[in-house]
């Protein structure tokens, strides 16, 4: 299996024709590289949705259902516009997705990268003083379809009671990966509201110190998409985000999720609440965000 490591602390580029099934030895090597590097880039692919599902299935459970599209031009495309801060999908539930896979079918001429951060590498480089500050602590993660954390602080107080469209879940700041057992840093820019047990000032200062490690240039990788690129990453070991796509220029990625359960399973009432919000947004002429 031909490949090379990315210059970042994680990630690898693999030269494979994914239209053809991998033999058992190739599958084992793919699993080894994924466990070690957490993010795989397969350039210049011409594959079907079924091929994409098969590749993800070599590495873990595939969430049932048809293809999803992260797109600003397809009807019902996911997150069609706007920047996304660094995050891990479903970290606001008891079961964050195990992995994500995007296949580029339309890319703006000027590009629109996806940015990645190494949560395992950041945990390994924690200074002893900062590690002592977060040892045994949990971080509260919140999701609201109309909002990202940004500069907001302690959003839990302003969001009010937990609802199906604003679920929340606490994970250890220093979390153990559910399949590899590796230690990783599980706080993120988009969804982490606070570190439980610290006052507002100390929580914010500690989060800023953790993010300085997580999102340092030497701990991140920016993937400039080309049509035919397939990128597959460990959603717990690696965080992702993006700048805002250029307006009025198609950007479309076909997505497959590696997970045992969907957000519909993990958050009771989510499907009904989302449908009601979409109906309300359609009446108001507003684009959906989910």
C-alpha positions in Angstrom: 0.0 0.0 0.0 1.7 3.2 -1.2 1.4 6.2 1.0 3.1 9.0 2.9 2.6 10.8 6.2 1.3 14.3 6.0 3.7 16.9 7.4 1.4 17.5 10.4 1.6 15.4 13.6 -1.2 13.2 12.1 -2.7 12.1 8.8 -1.5 10.1 5.8 -2.0 10.2 2.0 -2.7 6.8 0.5 -2.5 5.9 -3.2 -5.3 3.4 -3.8 -8.0 2.8 -6.4 -11.0 2.6 -4.1 -13.2 1.2 -6.8 -11.9 -2.2 -6.1 -12.3 -4.1 -2.8 -9.3 -4.5 -0.6 -8.0 -7.9 0.2 -7.6 -8.9 3.9 -4.0 -7.9 4.1 -4.7 -4.5 2.7 -7.6 -4.0 5.1 -5.4 -4.8 8.0 -2.8 -2.3 6.8 -5.5 0.3 6.3 -6.7 -0.3 9.9 -3.2 0.0 11.2 -2.5 3.3 9.5 -5.9 4.7 10.5 -5.2 3.8 14.2 -1.8 5.4 14.0 -2.5 8.6 12.0 -6.3 9.2 12.5 -6.9 10.9 9.1 -6.6 9.4 5.7 -6.5 11.3 2.3 -7.2 9.3 -0.9 -6.7 11.7 -3.9 -8.1 11.5 -7.4 -10.9 8.9 -6.8 -13.9 8.1 -9.0 -16.1 6.2 -6.7 -19.8 5.5 -6.1 -21.6 5.9 -2.8 -21.4 2.1 -2.4 -17.6 2.2 -2.8 -17.5 4.9 -0.1 -19.6 2.9 2.3 -17.4 -0.1 1.7 -14.2 1.8 2.5 -15.6 3.3 5.7 -16.9 -0.2 6.6 -13.3 -1.5 6.7 -12.6 0.7 9.7 -15.9 0.7 11.7 -19.7 0.6 11.7 -21.4 2.6 9.0 -24.5 4.6 9.9 -27.4 3.2 7.9 -29.2 5.3 5.2 -28.5 6.9 1.9 -25.9 9.5 1.1 -25.8 12.8 2.9 -24.6 15.9 1.2 -22.7 18.8 2.7 -23.6 21.3 0.0 -24.6 24.8 -0.7 -26.4 23.9 -4.0 -28.2 20.6 -3.4 -31.7 20.6 -1.9 -31.6 19.8 1.8 -27.8 20.1 1.7 -26.2 20.1 5.2 -24.6 23.3 6.6 -24.9 25.1 3.3 -23.2 28.3 4.4 -21.1 29.9 7.0 -17.9 29.1 8.8 -17.7 26.2 11.2 -15.5 26.4 14.3 -13.5 23.3 15.3 -15.7 20.5 16.7 -16.3 16.8 16.8 -19.7 15.6 15.6 -22.2 14.5 18.3 -19.7 15.3 21.2 -22.8 16.8 22.8 -24.2 13.2 23.2 -23.1 10.1 25.0 -21.8 8.6 21.8 -19.8 11.0 19.5 -19.5 9.6 16.0 -16.5 7.4 15.5 -15.5 8.7 12.1 -16.5 10.8 9.2 -15.8 10.5 5.5 -16.2 13.2 2.8 -15.9 12.8 -1.0 -15.6 16.0 -3.0 -17.9 16.2 -6.1 -17.9 20.1 -6.5 -15.1 22.4 -5.3 -15.0 26.2 -5.6 -12.2 27.3 -8.0 -10.7 29.4 -5.2 -11.0 26.5 -2.8 -12.6 26.1 0.6 -10.5 23.9 2.9 -11.5 21.7 5.8 -9.3 22.3 8.8 -8.3 19.5 11.2 -6.8 19.5 14.7 -5.1 16.6 16.5 -6.8 16.0 19.8 -4.5 13.1 20.7 -1.3 15.0 19.9 -2.5 18.0 22.0 -3.1 15.8 25.0 0.3 14.3 24.7 1.9 17.8 24.8 0.0 19.2 27.8 2.3 21.0 30.2 2.3 19.5 33.7 0.6 22.6 35.2 -2.2 22.6 32.7 -2.7 18.8 33.0 -3.0 19.2 36.8 -5.7 21.9 36.3 -7.9 19.6 34.2 -7.2 16.2 35.7 -10.5 14.6 36.7 -12.5 17.5 35.3 -15.4 17.2 32.8 -16.4 19.7 30.1 -20.0 20.4 29.3 -20.7 20.3 25.5 -23.8 22.0 24.1 -25.5 22.0 20.7 -27.9 24.6 19.4 -28.8 24.5 15.7 -29.0 28.3 15.6 -25.7 29.0 17.3 -22.0 28.3 17.7 -20.1 29.0 20.9 -17.9 31.7 19.4 -17.3 34.4 22.0 -20.4 33.4 24.1 -19.6 32.2 27.6 -21.5 29.9 29.8 -24.3 29.5 27.2 -26.1 27.0 29.4 -27.5 29.8 31.5 -28.9 31.7 28.6 -30.2 28.6 26.7 -32.4 27.6 29.5 -33.6 24.0 30.0 -32.2 21.3 27.8 -34.4 20.7 24.7 -34.2 18.2 21.8 -32.6 21.0 19.7 -30.2 22.0 22.5 -28.9 18.7 23.9 -25.9 18.7 26.2 -23.5 16.2 27.6 -20.4 16.2 29.8 -17.2 14.3 28.8 -13.9 14.2 30.5 -11.6 17.0 29.4 -8.9 14.3 29.1 -10.9 11.5 27.5 -10.0 8.0 26.6 -10.8 7.0 23.0 -13.6 4.3 23.1 -11.8 2.0 20.7 -8.1 2.7 20.9 -7.8 3.8 24.5 -5.6 6.7 23.6 -5.8 9.8 25.7 -7.2 12.9 23.9 -8.3 16.4 24.6 -12.1 16.6 24.2 -12.8 20.3 24.4 -13.7 22.2 21.2 -14.3 25.8 20.0 -17.8 25.2 18.8 -19.6 23.3 21.5 -17.7 23.2 24.7 -19.5 25.6 27.1 -17.4 25.3 30.3 -15.3 23.1 32.5 -17.5 21.9 35.3 -16.4 22.9 38.8 -14.4 25.9 37.7 -15.7 29.5 38.0 -16.3 31.5 34.8 -12.9 33.2 34.8 -10.9 30.1 35.4 -13.0 28.0 33.0 -12.5 30.5 30.2 -8.8 30.9 30.9 -8.3 27.1 31.0 -10.2 26.6 27.7 -8.2 29.3 26.0 -4.9 27.6 27.2 -6.2 24.2 25.9 -7.2 25.6 22.6 -3.9 27.3 22.1 -2.4 23.8 22.1 -5.1 22.2 20.1 -5.2 24.8 17.3 -1.5 25.7 17.1 -0.2 25.5 13.5 2.0 22.5 14.3 -1.1 20.6 15.6 -3.4 21.3 12.6 -3.7 20.4 9.0 -5.7 22.3 6.3 -6.9 20.2 3.4 -7.4 22.0 0.1 -10.0 20.0 -1.7 -9.9 18.8 -5.3 -12.7 17.0 -7.0 -12.3 13.3 -6.4 -10.6 13.7 -3.0 -11.9 11.3 -0.3 -10.9 12.2 3.3 -11.7 9.9 6.2 -11.0 10.8 9.8 -11.5 9.6 13.4 -14.1 12.1 14.7 -13.0 11.7 18.3 -9.2 11.8 17.8 -9.5 14.6 15.3 -11.6 17.8 15.3 -12.7 19.6 12.1 -13.9 23.0 11.0 -13.9 25.2 7.9 -14.0 28.9 6.8 -17.2 30.1 5.1 -17.6 28.8 1.6 -17.5 31.4 -1.2 -21.0 32.6 -1.9 -22.8 31.5 -5.1 -20.1 29.0 -6.0 -21.0 25.2 -5.7 -19.3 23.3 -3.0 -20.6 19.7 -2.5 -19.2 16.8 -0.4 -20.9 13.4 -0.1 -20.8 12.3 3.5 -20.7 8.9 5.2 -20.7 8.6 9.0 -19.0 5.9 11.0 -21.2 5.3 14.1 -23.5 2.8 15.8 -26.3 5.3 16.4 -27.5 8.6 14.8 -28.5 11.8 16.5 -32.1 10.7 16.1 -31.3 7.7 18.3 -29.2 9.6 20.8 -31.5 12.6 21.3 -35.1 11.8 21.9 -37.5 14.1 20.1 -34.7 15.5 17.8 -36.4 14.5 14.5 -39.8 16.0 15.4 -38.2 19.2 16.7 -36.0 19.6 13.7 -38.9 19.1 11.3 -40.9 21.8 13.2 -37.9 24.2 13.0 -37.4 23.5 9.3 -41.1 24.2 8.6 -40.9 27.4 10.6 -37.8 28.5 8.7 -39.4 27.6 5.4 -42.4 29.8 6.2 -40.1 32.7 7.1 -37.9 32.1 4.0 -34.8 31.3 6.1 -32.2 28.7 5.1 -32.0 25.7 7.4 -28.7 25.2 9.4 -28.8 21.4 10.0 
